[in-house]
Amino acid sequence: MKVLIPSPLYSYTKKREVDAAGATFTELLADLDRQYPGLRFRVIDEQDKMRAHIRFFVNGEQVFDMKSALRPTDAVQIVQALSGG
């Protein structure tokens, strides 16, 4: 499936859109980390929870559960919040 990568994570993938596989977000992120080592830790914390500044969307709808089912035809987007002053 296609996964859109936020700009702050380009250093891992070197591109905006990548292909990855998985039946759940947990599996998808494992595949992404296999292809792009270190990426998973930037979006998932030590307790296997989504980091507070990261959002995941499937086909335009926000997902909150790492065990959410995915289909090969889904479009996944990882969004990283920006902050500053």
Number of C-alpha atoms within 10 A of each C-alpha: 16 15 20 18 20 16 14 12 18 13 10 15 16 12 13 12 15 15 13 19 18 17 13 16 21 18 17 21 21 18 17 22 16 13 15 15 13 13 19 19 14 14 21 17 12 8 7 12 12 19 15 11 12 15 16 20 17 18 11 11 10 13 15 13 13 17 12 12 13 18 12 11 9 14 15 26 20 17 18 19 10 8 6 3 2
